[in-house]
Amino acid sequence: MSEQQHVLEAASTLVAAFAANDTEAYFAAFSEDASFVFHTCDKPLPTRAAYRELWESWQRDGFEVLACESLNPVVSLQGDVAIFYHDVATRLRIQGEEIESRERETIVFRRQQESGHWLACHEHLSAMPAHLPPT
């Protein structure tokens, strides 16, 4: 399997865990020092622990992922770093209300020296421009 395929597999595993609302598997796809920038948050989250704390507070408030689909995936290999971006169609339940969103996401993966596995070390989620038709 090529390195590009390994990155696509790591991204697919991450998205599947998110889509399944599987907290443990989802956060296991990120390195401890991962950082996060979400258009829905007022400030960046500097670590996986900071994001997990926020995630768990969302869940206590009724947040649940119902579905997530990755569209138009692209991988750019940069040595031991890979830049993955895609369009994301997500369906969530927030405080009993179902919400659908379309966003664009960039995830930076870093190859782990000891195992060779790819873990996400940065995620940036952006709103999809309103003037673009869904793909």
Order of alpha helices (4+ residues) and beta strands (2+ residues): alpha-alpha-beta-alpha-beta-beta-beta-beta
